[in-house]
Structures are given as structure tokens and as C-alpha cells.
Amino acid sequence: MTGTALKTTLILLTLSLLTGCKTLNLMQDKKEETLQDRLKAYQSTVRWGYPGQAYNFLRQDIAAKTPVPLT
């Protein structure tokens, strides 16, 4: 390979790696945002005294086995 072709290949490889890292970071940010939204909703539900609605945050298999308390 000539020097120019090698440099071009290295630049393209570096750019593709950097683009992949940014994509992973965006996916992590989305997960954190979703988690924060869910935590805020749970906090609001528990704070205002709706224990029956708090059971909506359980996994489906656990929620099916757990009775909802009457308050």
C-alpha cells in the first residue's frame, strides 16, 4: 500500500470507531432517561399515597402473585 492509501484507511477506520462509540453513548443516555422518568413516576405514586398503583411498577409475574392492599 502506498502512504496515502494507508493514511486514508486509518482515517476511515478511526472515524468509524468514533462513530460507534457515540452511538453507544446515545443508547446509554436513552436508557438513563427512561429510568429517570420511571423513578419520578414511582416517587409521585408513592408520595401521594396510591399503593394500589404502585403495584403497576412490579414485574408481571410478581404482580400476579401479590395481592393489592386495600387502604
N, C-alpha and C positions, 0 to 999 in steps of 0.2 A: 504494500500500500504506500501511496505517496504521503507526504507530510500533510497536505491539505485534506485529503480524504480521511486520514486518521483523526485530524482535528475536528472535522465535521461530524464524524461518527461519535467522537467523545462528547461533543456539544449536544448532539441529539440524544444520546444516552443520558446525559446529566439532566437535560430538560425533562425527559420522560420520567426519570426518577423523582424529580422535584414535583412534578405534576401529580404523581401517585401519592406522595406524602401529603400534599394539600388536600386531595380528595379524602384521604383517611381522616384528616383533621376535621373536615366539614361533617363527616358522618358522626364523629365523636361529639361535635358541638350539637348536632341534632338530637342525639341520644340524651345529652345532658339537659337540653331544653325541654324535652319531653318528660324527663324525670322531675325537673323543677315544677312543671305545670301540674303533674300528678301529685307531688308533695303539697303544693299550695291548695289543691282541691281537697285533699285528705285533711289538711290542717283546718280548713274552713268548715268542713263537715263535722269534725270532732269538736272544734271550738264552739260551734253554735248548738251543740247538743243533739245531733241526729245520729244516734248509734246504729239505727237500722240501716241508714245509708252508708255508714262506714263499712258495712259488710260487702258493699259493691266493690271494694278495693281488694278483697281476697281473691285468690285463685279460684277458679270454678270448682275444682274438685274439693277444696277445703270448704268453700261456701256451701256446697250441697250437704256436707256432713254437720255443719254448725248451725244450731238454731239461733234465730234472731231474738235478742232480748226485748221484752216489752217494757217500755218506760213511759 
